[in-house]
Amino acid sequence: MPAVRLSIPELTERMQTFVHSKSWYAAESKRPQTPKNLAISLSLEVAEVLEHFQWREETLDKTKLAAELADVTLYLLQLASVSDIDLEEAVLEKLKINQTREWDTNSTVS
C-alpha cells in the first residue's frame, strides 16, 4: 500500500489536532506552546539529528533518524503556525531568493 502524501497545511492540521488533544495550548499547560518554547524545542530536536552523525559520515539507524527528522518537522510546522507564518509560501519565496543568490561569494543574503 503506497504511503499517504499530505500537504504542509494538512500536516499542520494533524499536528494541531495532536497538540490540542494533549491540552498543550491550555493556559495552565506544563508545555506552553509559545514561539520561544517551540524554537527551543526545534533546536533541541535538530541537535538530536546531529547526534546520529557525531564521529561518523552515515547514521547507524535510519529508522531513529527518521523519527528525529519527524520531530524537527512537527516543531517547525507548529512554530510557523503559532507565529502565523505560511510555511509553504515562505519556502517558495526562499527558493526564489536562492535562485538568484551567489553561493561562492561573501554574500550576506541568508
N, C-alpha and C positions, 0 to 999 in steps of 0.2 A: 504494500500500500504506500503510495507516494506521500511525502510529508506535506502537511498543510502549510501554505505560504500566506503570511499575513503582512499587511502594510504597516508602516510606522504608526498611523492612527489606531489601527486595530490592536497592535501590540501594546500601545499606550493605554487603550481602554481595558485590556486584560490586566495590565499592571495596576491600573487604578482600582479595578474591581477587587483584586487581591489585597491591596493596601487598605481599602475600605473594610474588607472582611475582617481584618486584624485590628480595626479601630485605631490605626496609626495616625489618622487625621483628627482624631478627637483631641480637644483641648487638654485633657488630662493624660494623654498618651505618654508612655515612658520612652517612646521613639518619635519625638516630634519631627514631622516631615517638612522641615524648613529648608530653603535653598542652601543655607550654610551647612546644615547637618547632612543633607544629601550630597553636597560637593565633597565633604569629608569622607563620607561612606564610599563615594565613587573612587576617590583617590586610594582609599584602603583596598578596595577590590582590585584596582589596577596594580597595586603592589603585590597582591596575591597572584596575579598573572605573571609578574616578573619573577616570582619565586620559581615558577616552572622552568625558567631558563637560567637561573643562577648556576654558574660554573659549567654550563653546557649550551650547545647550539640548538638542541631539539628538546621538546618536552618528553618526559618519560611516560606520561599518561594523558593521552588526548581527551579522554572522557572527563577527567578532572579539569583539564584546561578549558574544555567546552563549558563546563559548569561555571568556571570563573568568568569566562567571557560573557556568559548569560547574565551573571550578576552585574558586571560592568554595564551591559546594555540596559538592564532594568533600571539601575540607578540613573543612567544617562537619560532614559525616557522620562523618568519621574522628575528629575531636576528640570528638564526642559518644560515639562507640563506645569509644575508648580511655579515656574518662572515665566509662564505664558509665552513660551518660545515655540514657534512652529519648527520643529527639528527638521522635517523634510525640506521646508523652504530654506532653512539655514544651511543645510548640507548642499543643496543645489546652488545656492548663492556662493558658497565657499568653493565649490568645484569651478564655477565661472571665474572667480578670482584666481584660483590656482592655474587655470589655463593660460593666463597672461603673466604669471609670475616667472621670474628668472630664478632657477633653483641653485645655480652655482655661482651666485654673486652674494654680496653682503646686503641683500635686500632686507628691509625692516618689515615688510608685509608678512603677517603671520596668519 
